[in-house]
């Protein structure tokens, strides 16, 4: 069974940091492009960051460039999102997504709240 499980969310003050993890199982992780999305209340889900199967290529939404870093460990079958200098506008449910062989899988999401 293909599964993605996110963790690492929580509440943090502006300027703080969090590291999200997404553990994958049930498919060949090293062959999958991995993505982090977020969805704030009342807004559409948006792509935050992506990473290629081997980790060579990454891409970021403009508002997180220089603050967020996506990475992956193809031994641990896990993708990470390091989030620094967090802002209230980063408050959202964060989801990871895998695309392998044309099939897509979503995690259940983890809440990130940035507030003073």
C-alpha positions in Angstrom: 0.0 0.0 0.0 1.4 3.3 -1.1 1.6 5.7 1.9 3.0 9.1 2.8 3.1 10.2 6.4 4.0 13.8 7.3 5.3 14.9 10.7 7.0 17.9 12.3 4.3 20.5 12.1 3.5 22.7 15.1 3.1 26.2 16.4 6.1 28.6 16.2 6.7 32.3 16.6 7.5 34.5 13.6 11.2 34.1 12.8 11.2 30.5 14.1 12.0 27.3 12.3 10.4 23.9 11.7 11.5 20.8 9.8 8.8 18.8 8.2 9.3 15.1 7.3 7.4 12.9 5.0 8.0 9.2 5.3 7.1 7.1 2.2 6.3 3.4 1.9 4.8 1.0 -0.6 6.6 2.3 -3.7 10.1 2.8 -5.0 10.8 6.1 -3.4 14.0 6.8 -5.3 12.1 6.9 -8.6 9.6 9.4 -7.5 9.5 13.2 -7.8 8.5 14.6 -4.4 6.5 17.8 -3.7 5.5 19.9 -0.7 2.2 21.8 -1.0 0.3 23.9 1.5 -3.2 25.0 2.0 -4.2 28.0 4.1 -7.8 28.4 5.3 -10.0 29.7 2.5 -7.3 29.4 -0.1 -6.4 26.9 -2.8 -3.6 24.4 -2.3 -0.4 25.7 -3.6 2.9 24.1 -4.6 5.7 25.2 -2.2 8.7 23.1 -3.3 9.7 20.2 -5.4 12.7 17.8 -5.8 13.7 15.4 -8.5 14.0 11.7 -7.9 17.7 11.9 -7.3 17.7 15.2 -5.5 19.6 17.0 -8.2 16.9 19.5 -9.0 14.8 21.6 -6.7 12.2 24.3 -7.2 10.5 26.8 -4.9 7.6 29.0 -4.8 8.8 32.6 -4.8 7.6 33.6 -1.4 9.7 30.8 0.3 12.9 31.1 -1.7 15.9 31.6 0.6 13.8 30.5 3.6 12.7 26.9 2.8 14.9 24.0 1.7 13.6 20.7 0.3 15.8 17.6 0.6 15.4 13.9 0.4 17.1 10.8 1.8 16.6 7.9 -0.7 17.9 5.4 1.9 15.4 6.4 4.6 12.6 7.0 1.9 11.9 10.4 3.4 11.6 13.9 2.0 12.1 16.9 4.2 11.2 20.6 4.2 13.4 22.8 6.4 11.5 26.1 7.0 13.4 29.0 8.5 12.4 32.6 9.2 8.8 31.6 9.3 6.1 34.2 8.8 2.4 34.3 9.7 1.6 34.0 6.0 3.3 30.5 6.1 0.4 29.2 8.4 -1.2 26.3 6.6 -1.6 22.6 6.4 1.4 21.2 4.6 1.1 18.1 2.4 3.6 16.0 0.7 2.9 14.4 -2.7 4.7 11.7 -4.6 4.5 11.2 -8.4 5.8 7.8 -9.6 5.1 6.3 -12.9 2.3 8.7 -13.5 0.6 7.8 -10.2 0.2 10.4 -7.5 -0.2 9.9 -3.8 -0.9 12.5 -1.1 -0.1 12.5 2.6 -2.6 13.4 5.2 -1.1 16.8 6.0 0.5 18.5 9.0 -0.5 21.8 10.5 2.0 24.7 10.7 0.9 27.7 12.7 3.1 30.8 12.8 1.9 33.3 15.4 3.1 35.6 18.1 
